Amino acid sequence: MEATLEAWGRLYEITEKIGKRKPWELFWDLDLIGIQEGDPEDTVFFSVLGRGGSCYGISMYTGYEGLNDFMMLNMQESLNISVEYAMFSQNCLTCYWGDRAELSAKQRGIIKDLGRRYRGKNQWLYFMSYSEGYFPYNFNGEEVERMTKYLLLLDQALEDWACNNRTADFENGHMFLYAYNEKEKLWEGRDEALPFTCFSFGNLRIEDEELLEELENAEKNDMILEADIPYFGAEIREGAGQRPQNPRICLIADARSGMIMRADMIDPEEDAGIYLAETIAGFITAFGAPKEIRVTNVIVASFLEDICNAAGIRLRRVKRLPEMDDFWKAMRGRM
């Protein structure tokens, strides 16, 4: 559902108000501001961009799942995942103060219809929605309303920070939390420890006893496989006005021969980790258990660990997958 012009107007009004506060002069991008009006796991987290002076913006992450996406982005190097992979895995809403050339025709049209005028570098205000498995896109009506609601609360939090000389121990895993006190019926800001400070990945567990037995009894062979689930990196549109997809590809290759054995496009709404695990399990039951499966990061490894343990396969993390890299270079050259 598209947002009304009135709804866009309210969003632009509160965002411009926050922009005048220049929060990027107060916070680094890792200094999180939390807005909590209910259960802690539903806290909304804000990251302020621009302290370095290159890109001004504010990103909003919802709940602990959103916080986990933020941790992935900031730990991408240690996780051995690309910036591209981390960015396309984000689920957040972001406003930017950028240059006119960065805006789409639709975004410029909204500004024109609102009668707003911007001039100069890092002055053009626009909004982008990030969703795993898709390319960044314009806000829909629900996202406009949600962003407006929480930016209003963020504005109050920034006022509280300034007027009450609040501080937070950001360097030691804390945030500035602006929370609703149900007992006192008021909002108040305080220093609060983050619920976690590292990216959390849950190992995929096999609960099908019959499948476990098949994996344990699978014949062994000397094959070495490479496995990965990278993003396709090119837009796929289902129809006019639809959000462009950026699906993941389930890739499995024979490390010795260089043969690509599977290259399946995964629907964005499908769990890519489960898809990869089911594909590997199907390969084992059909062709036997390979001696080794190579992956590049702990995220992919977490999807396959239970399968490899059951089938007696060595799961090895390596810095790069040569056969995958060669295939991907060839694919991108044709796109």
Backbone hydrogen bonds in HBPLUS format (Angstrom, degrees):
<---DONOR---> <-ACCEPTOR-->    atom                        ^
c    i                          cat <-CA-CA->   ^        H-A-AA   ^      H-
h    n   atom  resd res      DA  || num        DHA   H-A  angle D-A-AA Bond
n    s   type  num  typ     dist DA aas  dist angle  dist       angle   num
A0141-GLY N   A0001-MET O   2.62 MM 140  5.40 161.4  1.65 171.2 164.2     1
A0008-TRP N   A0004-THR O   3.05 MM   4  6.42 159.7  2.09 150.9 156.2     2
A0009-GLY N   A0005-LEU O   2.87 MM   4  6.09 151.0  1.96 144.1 152.7     3
A0010-ARG N   A0006-GLU O   3.07 MM   4  6.42 150.4  2.16 146.7 152.9     4
A0011-LEU N   A0007-ALA O   3.10 MM   4  6.41 155.0  2.16 147.1 153.9     5
A0012-TYR N   A0008-TRP O   2.86 MM   4  6.14 166.3  1.88 158.8 161.8     6
A0013-GLU N   A0009-GLY O   2.95 MM   4  6.06 154.0  2.02 143.9 151.5     7
A0014-ILE N   A0010-ARG O   3.18 MM   4  6.40 168.5  2.19 150.0 150.9     8
A0015-THR N   A0011-LEU O   3.02 MM   4  6.12 158.6  2.07 149.3 156.1     9
A0016-GLU N   A0012-TYR O   2.91 MM   4  5.95 160.2  1.95 148.4 153.3    10
A0017-LYS N   A0013-GLU O   3.15 MM   4  6.34 150.4  2.24 140.3 148.4    11
A0018-ILE N   A0014-ILE O   3.03 MM   4  6.32 156.2  2.08 146.4 151.9    12
A0019-GLY N   A0015-THR O   2.85 MM   4  6.11 155.1  1.92 147.6 155.3    13
A0020-LYS N   A0016-GLU O   3.07 MM   4  6.35 144.1  2.20 144.3 151.9    14
A0021-ARG N   A0018-ILE O   2.92 MM   3  5.25 142.7  2.07 106.4 117.8    15
A0022-LYS N   A0019-GLY O   2.99 MM   3  5.23 151.0  2.08 106.0 115.0    16
A0025-GLU N   A0022-LYS O   2.97 MM   3  5.79 166.5  1.99 124.3 128.4    17
A0026-LEU N   A0023-PRO O   2.86 MM   3  5.17 158.1  1.91 110.8 118.2    18
A0027-PHE N   A0023-PRO O   2.97 MM   4  6.20 149.3  2.07 158.0 167.6    19
A0031-ASP N   A0028-TRP O   3.01 MM   3  5.26 158.8  2.05 110.5 117.4    20
A0176-PHE N   A0032-LEU O   3.10 MM 144  6.56 161.2  2.14 158.0 160.5    21
A0033-ILE N   A0046-PHE O   3.03 MM  13  5.04 160.6  2.07 141.6 147.8    22
A0046-PHE N   A0033-ILE O   2.75 MM  13  5.04 158.2  1.80 146.6 154.3    23
A0034-GLY N   A0176-PHE O   2.82 MM 142  6.12 156.1  1.88 142.2 150.5    24
A0178-TYR N   A0034-GLY O   2.77 MM 144  6.00 169.9  1.78 157.8 160.1    25
A0035-ILE N   A0044-VAL O   2.76 MM   9  5.12 154.6  1.83 150.9 159.5    26
A0044-VAL N   A0035-ILE O   2.98 MM   9  5.12 169.8  1.99 146.4 146.5    27
A0036-GLN N   A0178-TYR O   3.03 MM 142  6.31 160.8  2.07 140.2 145.8    28
A0180-TYR N   A0036-GLN O   2.90 MM 144  6.39 149.3  1.99 163.5 172.5    29
A0042-ASP N   A0039-ASP O   2.95 MM   3  5.48 157.8  1.99 117.9 125.2    30
A0043-THR N   A0040-PRO O   3.05 MM   3  5.35 163.4  2.08 117.5 118.5    31
A0064-TYR N   A0041-GLU O   3.22 MM  23  5.46 136.5  2.42 144.6 142.5    32
A0063-GLY N   A0043-THR O   2.81 MM  20  5.00 139.7  1.97 138.8 151.0    33
A0045-PHE N   A0061-TYR O   2.75 MM  16  5.04 166.1  1.77 158.3 160.6    34
A0061-TYR N   A0045-PHE O   2.78 MM  16  5.04 169.6  1.79 155.5 159.1    35
A0047-SER N   A0059-SER O   2.94 MM  12  5.21 156.7  2.00 146.9 154.2    36
A0059-SER N   A0047-SER O   2.91 MM  12  5.21 166.6  1.93 154.3 157.2    37
A0049-LEU N   A0057-GLY O   2.73 MM   8  4.81 165.8  1.75 140.3 143.3    38
A0057-GLY N   A0049-LEU O   3.21 MM   8  4.81 155.2  2.27 120.1 116.0    39
A0053-GLY N   A0050-GLY O   2.76 MM   3  4.95 150.0  1.85 107.1 117.6    40
A0097-TRP N   A0056-TYR O   2.97 MM  41  5.34 162.7  2.00 138.3 138.8    41
A0058-ILE N   A0095-CYS O   2.97 MM  37  5.43 147.9  2.08 144.4 152.7    42
A0095-CYS N   A0058-ILE O   2.99 MM  37  5.43 157.6  2.04 146.4 152.1    43
A0060-MET N   A0093-LEU O   2.71 MM  33  5.18 159.1  1.75 155.6 163.2    44
A0093-LEU N   A0060-MET O   3.10 MM  33  5.18 158.1  2.15 141.1 146.7    45
A0066-GLY N   A0062-THR O   3.12 MM   4  4.81 138.9  2.30 133.2 133.9    46
A0067-LEU N   A0063-GLY O   3.03 MM   4  6.40 155.4  2.09 146.9 154.2    47
A0068-ASN N   A0064-TYR O   2.90 MM   4  6.11 147.8  2.01 141.5 150.0    48
A0069-ASP N   A0065-GLU O   3.07 MM   4  6.45 146.7  2.19 142.9 151.2    49
A0070-PHE N   A0066-GLY O   3.06 MM   4  6.41 155.7  2.12 148.5 154.9    50
A0071-MET N   A0067-LEU O   2.95 MM   4  6.29 151.1  2.03 146.6 154.5    51
A0072-MET N   A0068-ASN O   2.96 MM   4  6.26 149.6  2.05 145.1 153.2    52
A0073-LEU N   A0069-ASP O   3.07 MM   4  6.39 160.2  2.11 152.4 156.5    53
A0074-ASN N   A0070-PHE O   3.14 MM   4  6.40 153.6  2.21 146.3 153.1    54
A0075-MET N   A0071-MET O   2.93 MM   4  5.98 122.0  2.28 139.9 154.2    55
A0075-MET N   A0072-MET O   3.19 MM   3  5.13 142.5  2.34  96.3 107.1    56
A0079-LEU N   A0075-MET O   2.93 MM   4  6.08 145.9  2.04 156.7 167.5    57
A0081-ILE N   A0076-GLN O   3.01 MM   5  5.25 173.4  2.02 156.4 157.4    58
A0080-ASN N   A0077-GLU O   3.08 MM   3  5.04 151.9  2.16  99.9 108.7    59
A0086-ALA N   A0082-SER O   3.04 MM   4  6.36 165.7  2.06 152.8 156.0    60
A0087-MET N   A0083-VAL O   2.81 MM   4  5.98 161.7  1.85 153.9 159.2    61
A0088-PHE N   A0084-GLU O   2.97 MM   4  6.11 164.0  1.99 152.1 156.0    62
A0089-SER N   A0086-ALA O   3.21 MM   3  5.14 145.9  2.33  95.8 105.8    63
A0090-GLN N   A0087-MET O   3.21 MM   3  5.43 165.7  2.23 109.8 113.1    64
A0092-CYS N   A0130-TYR O   3.07 MM  38  5.19 140.3  2.24 121.5 132.8    65
A0130-TYR N   A0092-CYS O   2.85 MM  38  5.19 171.6  1.86 174.1 171.2    66
A0094-THR N   A0128-MET O   2.92 MM  34  5.32 166.3  1.94 163.0 166.5    67
A0128-MET N   A0094-THR O   2.81 MM  34  5.32 163.8  1.83 158.1 163.2    68
A0096-TYR N   A0126-TYR O   2.82 MM  30  5.48 165.2  1.84 161.4 165.4    69
A0126-TYR N   A0096-TYR O   3.01 MM  30  5.48 156.6  2.07 151.2 157.8    70
A0098-GLY N   A0124-TRP O   2.82 MM  26  5.03 158.0  1.87 146.8 140.0    71
A0123-GLN N   A0098-GLY O   3.04 MM  25  5.67 118.1  2.44 148.0 141.4    72
A0124-TRP N   A0098-GLY O   2.87 MM  26  5.03 154.4  1.93 155.1 146.6    73
A0102-GLU N   A0099-ASP O   2.96 MM   3  5.59 156.1  2.02 119.8 127.0    74
A0103-LEU N   A0100-ARG O   3.14 MM   3  5.69 157.5  2.20 115.6 121.7    75
A0108-ARG N   A0104-SER O   2.99 MM   4  6.31 160.4  2.03 154.2 159.3    76
A0109-GLY N   A0105-ALA O   2.88 MM   4  6.03 145.5  2.00 140.2 150.5    77
A0110-ILE N   A0106-LYS O   3.01 MM   4  6.32 149.3  2.10 148.6 155.2    78
A0111-ILE N   A0107-GLN O   3.25 MM   4  6.54 162.1  2.29 146.0 149.9    79
A0112-LYS N   A0108-ARG O   2.96 MM   4  6.21 156.8  2.01 146.4 153.1    80
A0113-ASP N   A0109-GLY O   2.85 MM   4  6.05 162.0  1.88 150.4 155.2    81
A0114-LEU N   A0110-ILE O   2.96 MM   4  6.14 140.9  2.12 143.8 154.2    82
A0116-ARG N   A0111-ILE O   3.11 MM   5  5.48 154.4  2.18 162.6 159.6    83
A0115-GLY N   A0112-LYS O   2.98 MM   3  5.09 148.3  2.08 101.3 111.4    84
A0129-SER N   A0137-TYR O   2.72 MM   8  5.20 166.1  1.74 158.4 163.1    85
A0137-TYR N   A0129-SER O   3.00 MM   8  5.20 155.5  2.06 138.6 146.1    86
A0134-TYR N   A0131-SER O   3.00 MM   3  5.64 144.6  2.13 150.8 149.9    87
A0246-ASN N   A0133-GLY O   2.81 MM 113  5.03 170.3  1.82 128.5 125.2    88
A0135-PHE N   A0244-PRO O   2.96 MM 109  5.73 169.5  1.97 156.8 158.6    89
A0144-VAL N   A0140-ASN O   3.03 MM   4  6.30 153.2  2.10 154.5 162.2    90
A0145-GLU N   A0141-GLY O   3.15 MM   4  6.41 162.7  2.18 150.0 153.7    91
A0146-ARG N   A0142-GLU O   2.93 MM   4  6.13 159.3  1.97 148.2 154.4    92
A0147-MET N   A0143-GLU O   2.88 MM   4  5.92 165.7  1.90 148.0 152.1    93
A0148-THR N   A0144-VAL O   3.02 MM   4  6.10 157.8  2.07 144.2 150.7    94
A0149-LYS N   A0145-GLU O   3.02 MM   4  6.21 161.6  2.06 147.3 151.8    95
A0150-TYR N   A0146-ARG O   3.18 MM   4  6.44 165.6  2.20 151.9 154.2    96
A0151-LEU N   A0147-MET O   2.88 MM   4  5.96 147.4  1.99 148.5 157.8    97
A0152-LEU N   A0148-THR O   3.06 MM   4  6.20 151.4  2.15 147.6 154.1    98
A0154-LEU N   A0150-TYR O   2.79 MM   4  6.02 146.8  1.89 138.9 149.3    99
A0155-ASP N   A0151-LEU O   2.84 MM   4  6.02 154.3  1.91 146.2 151.9   100
A0156-GLN N   A0152-LEU O   3.26 MM   4  6.56 150.2  2.36 135.9 143.1   101
A0157-ALA N   A0153-LEU O   2.88 MM   4  6.20 151.0  1.97 145.2 153.9   102
A0158-LEU N   A0154-LEU O   2.86 MM   4  6.16 155.9  1.91 155.0 160.6   103
A0159-GLU N   A0155-ASP O   3.04 MM   4  6.26 148.7  2.14 140.9 149.6   104
A0160-ASP N   A0156-GLN O   2.87 MM   4  6.15 154.3  1.94 147.5 154.7   105
A0161-TRP N   A0157-ALA O   2.85 MM   4  6.10 155.5  1.91 147.8 154.8   106
A0162-ALA N   A0158-LEU O   3.03 MM   4  6.20 160.2  2.07 143.7 148.1   107
A0163-CYS N   A0159-GLU O   2.86 MM   4  5.95 171.7  1.87 155.9 158.7   108
A0164-ASN N   A0160-ASP O   3.04 MM   4  5.72 152.8  2.11 141.7 147.7   109
A0166-ARG N   A0161-TRP O   3.13 MM   5  4.81 150.7  2.22 130.8 138.1   110
A0170-PHE N   A0168-ALA O   2.92 MM   2  5.56 135.9  2.12 102.8  90.1   111
A0172-ASN N   A0169-ASP O   3.12 MM   3  5.70 152.3  2.20 114.6 122.3   112
A0174-HIS N   A0169-ASP O   3.22 MM   5  5.25 137.8  2.41 132.4 133.7   113
A0173-GLY N   A0170-PHE O   3.20 MM   3  5.48 140.8  2.37 124.9 118.3   114
A0194-LEU N   A0173-GLY O   2.95 MM  21  5.92 174.1  1.95 150.5 151.5   115
A0175-MET N   A0192-GLU O   2.72 MM  17  5.46 158.1  1.77 160.2 166.6   116
A0192-GLU N   A0175-MET O   3.05 MM  17  5.46 160.9  2.08 157.1 159.0   117
A0177-LEU N   A0190-ARG O   2.83 MM  13  5.38 162.5  1.86 175.4 169.3   118
A0190-ARG N   A0177-LEU O   2.83 MM  13  5.38 146.0  1.95 147.2 158.6   119
A0179-ALA N   A0188-GLU O   2.92 MM   9  5.60 155.0  1.98 161.3 153.0   120
A0188-GLU N   A0179-ALA O   2.93 MM   9  5.60 156.3  1.99 151.8 158.5   121
A0181-ASN N   A0186-LEU O   2.71 MM   5  5.39 171.7  1.72 163.2 162.4   122
A0185-LYS N   A0181-ASN O   2.68 MM   4  5.52 125.8  1.96 145.9 162.2   123
A0186-LEU N   A0181-ASN O   3.30 MM   5  5.39 147.9  2.42 133.2 140.4   124
A0204-LEU N   A0302-SER O   3.10 MM  98  6.32 164.7  2.13 142.8 144.6   125
A0212-LEU N   A0208-ASP O   3.01 MM   4  6.31 161.0  2.04 154.5 160.3   126
A0213-GLU N   A0209-GLU O   3.02 MM   4  6.23 154.1  2.09 144.3 150.5   127
A0214-GLU N   A0210-GLU O   3.06 MM   4  6.35 154.4  2.12 144.2 151.1   128
A0215-LEU N   A0211-LEU O   2.91 MM   4  6.19 159.8  1.95 155.4 160.6   129
A0216-GLU N   A0212-LEU O   2.94 MM   4  6.13 159.0  1.98 148.1 153.9   130
A0217-ASN N   A0213-GLU O   3.03 MM   4  6.15 144.4  2.16 143.6 152.5   131
A0218-ALA N   A0215-LEU O   3.33 MM   3  5.16 160.5  2.37  98.1 103.8   132
A0289-ALA N   A0219-GLU O   2.63 MM  70  5.96 155.6  1.68 160.6 167.6   133
A0221-ASN N   A0289-ALA O   2.93 MM  68  5.99 145.7  2.05 162.7 154.6   134
A0291-LYS N   A0223-MET O   2.79 MM  68  5.59 131.7  2.03 141.1 154.9   135
A0292-GLU N   A0223-MET O   3.42 MM  69  6.89 155.0  2.49 148.7 153.3   136
A0255-ALA N   A0224-ILE O   2.86 MM  31  5.58 160.9  1.90 152.8 157.3   137
A0225-LEU N   A0292-GLU O   2.92 MM  67  6.32 162.3  1.95 155.3 155.5   138
A0294-ARG N   A0225-LEU O   2.73 MM  69  6.11 163.0  1.76 154.3 159.5   139
A0226-GLU N   A0253-ALA O   2.82 MM  27  5.06 153.7  1.89 144.3 150.6   140
A0253-ALA N   A0226-GLU O   2.94 MM  27  5.06 157.4  1.99 140.9 147.4   141
A0227-ALA N   A0294-ARG O   3.02 MM  67  6.26 157.7  2.07 175.7 171.9   142
A0228-ASP N   A0251-LEU O   3.06 MM  23  5.32 151.5  2.14 148.9 151.9   143
A0251-LEU N   A0228-ASP O   2.94 MM  23  5.32 169.5  1.95 158.9 160.6   144
A0249-ILE N   A0230-PRO O   2.76 MM  19  5.67 153.1  1.84 165.2 174.5   145
A0232-PHE N   A0247-PRO O   2.74 MM  15  5.67 155.7  1.79 161.7 165.2   146
A0236-ILE N   A0245-GLN O   3.11 MM   9  4.97 144.0  2.25 134.3 140.8   147
A0245-GLN N   A0236-ILE O   2.75 MM   9  4.97 163.1  1.78 155.2 149.4   148
A0242-GLN N   A0239-GLY O   3.07 MM   3  5.48 158.1  2.12 133.8 134.0   149
A0266-ILE N   A0248-ARG O   2.88 MM  18  5.49 173.3  1.88 166.6 164.6   150
A0250-CYS N   A0264-ASP O   2.72 MM  14  5.01 163.4  1.75 154.2 155.6   151
A0264-ASP N   A0250-CYS O   3.06 MM  14  5.01 150.6  2.15 137.8 137.9   152
A0252-ILE N   A0262-ARG O   3.03 MM  10  5.02 154.3  2.10 138.2 138.3   153
A0261-MET N   A0252-ILE O   2.72 MM   9  5.47 142.9  1.85 144.6 156.8   154
A0262-ARG N   A0252-ILE O   3.15 MM  10  5.02 153.0  2.23 139.4 139.0   155
A0254-ASP N   A0259-MET O   2.83 MM   5  5.30 161.6  1.86 155.5 161.0   156
A0258-GLY N   A0254-ASP O   2.85 MM   4  5.39 145.6  1.97 147.0 155.9   157
A0270-GLU N   A0267-ASP O   2.82 MM   3  5.28 161.6  1.85 120.0 126.4   158
A0275-TYR N   A0271-ASP O   3.01 MM   4  6.27 158.1  2.06 150.1 157.0   159
A0276-LEU N   A0272-ALA O   2.95 MM   4  6.17 162.0  1.99 149.6 153.3   160
A0277-ALA N   A0273-GLY O   2.99 MM   4  6.21 163.7  2.02 147.2 152.0   161
A0278-GLU N   A0274-ILE O   2.86 MM   4  6.05 163.8  1.89 154.1 158.2   162
A0279-THR N   A0275-TYR O   2.96 MM   4  6.14 151.1  2.05 145.6 154.0   163
A0280-ILE N   A0276-LEU O   2.93 MM   4  6.19 162.4  1.96 155.8 159.8   164
A0281-ALA N   A0277-ALA O   2.89 MM   4  6.07 162.0  1.93 150.0 155.7   165
A0282-GLY N   A0278-GLU O   2.89 MM   4  6.01 154.7  1.96 141.6 148.6   166
A0283-PHE N   A0279-THR O   2.96 MM   4  6.20 150.3  2.05 143.9 152.1   167
A0284-ILE N   A0280-ILE O   2.98 MM   4  6.27 158.9  2.02 151.6 156.5   168
A0285-THR N   A0281-ALA O   3.06 MM   4  6.32 164.8  2.08 152.7 156.0   169
A0286-ALA N   A0282-GLY O   3.07 MM   4  6.13 140.5  2.23 139.1 149.5   170
A0287-PHE N   A0283-PHE O   2.77 MM   4  5.78 165.8  1.79 157.9 161.6   171
A0288-GLY N   A0284-ILE O   2.78 MM   4  4.49 140.9  1.93 127.2 132.1   172
A0314-ARG N   A0291-LYS O   3.20 MM  23  6.33 167.6  2.22 140.1 139.2   173
A0293-ILE N   A0314-ARG O   2.91 MM  21  6.33 157.6  1.96 164.6 168.4   174
A0316-ARG N   A0293-ILE O   2.91 MM  23  6.18 166.5  1.93 158.6 163.1   175
A0295-VAL N   A0316-ARG O   2.96 MM  21  6.33 156.8  2.02 156.1 162.0   176
A0318-VAL N   A0295-VAL O   2.80 MM  23  6.12 158.3  1.85 159.6 167.1   177
A0301-ALA N   A0297-ASN O   3.12 MM   4  6.31 161.0  2.16 146.5 152.3   178
A0302-SER N   A0298-VAL O   2.91 MM   4  5.92 143.7  2.04 136.7 144.1   179
A0303-PHE N   A0300-VAL O   3.08 MM   3  5.43 140.0  2.24 106.5 117.2   180
A0304-LEU N   A0301-ALA O   3.06 MM   3  5.27 138.2  2.24 103.0 114.6   181
A0305-GLU N   A0301-ALA O   2.92 MM   4  5.82 127.0  2.21 155.4 168.5   182
A0308-CYS N   A0304-LEU O   2.93 MM   4  6.10 168.6  1.94 163.5 166.6   183
A0309-ASN N   A0305-GLU O   2.93 MM   4  6.10 157.6  1.98 150.3 156.7   184
A0310-ALA N   A0306-ASP O   3.02 MM   4  6.18 159.3  2.06 145.2 150.7   185
A0311-ALA N   A0307-ILE O   2.98 MM   4  6.20 155.2  2.05 150.8 157.6   186
A0312-GLY N   A0308-CYS O   2.90 MM   4  5.73 111.7  2.38 138.9 152.4   187
A0313-ILE N   A0308-CYS O   2.85 MM   5  4.65 162.1  1.88 138.7 142.1   188
A0325-ASP N   A0321-LEU O   2.91 MM   4  6.10 161.9  1.95 160.2 166.3   189
A0326-ASP N   A0322-PRO O   2.97 MM   4  6.21 160.7  2.00 152.0 156.2   190
A0327-PHE N   A0323-GLU O   3.04 MM   4  6.20 163.4  2.07 146.7 151.5   191
A0328-TRP N   A0324-MET O   2.83 MM   4  5.98 160.0  1.86 153.0 158.9   192
A0329-LYS N   A0325-ASP O   2.94 MM   4  6.09 155.1  2.00 148.0 154.2   193
A0330-ALA N   A0326-ASP O   3.13 MM   4  6.34 159.8  2.17 146.1 151.1   194
A0331-MET N   A0327-PHE O   2.92 MM   4  6.18 154.2  1.99 146.8 154.6   195
A0332-ARG N   A0328-TRP O   2.92 MM   4  6.08 167.4  1.93 152.3 154.9   196
A0333-GLY N   A0329-LYS O   3.00 MM   4  6.13 141.9  2.15 139.1 149.7   197
A0334-ARG N   A0331-MET O   3.05 MM   3  5.38 143.3  2.19 104.1 114.4   198
A0335-MET N   A0332-ARG O   3.26 MM   3  5.08 146.2  2.38  94.0 103.6   199
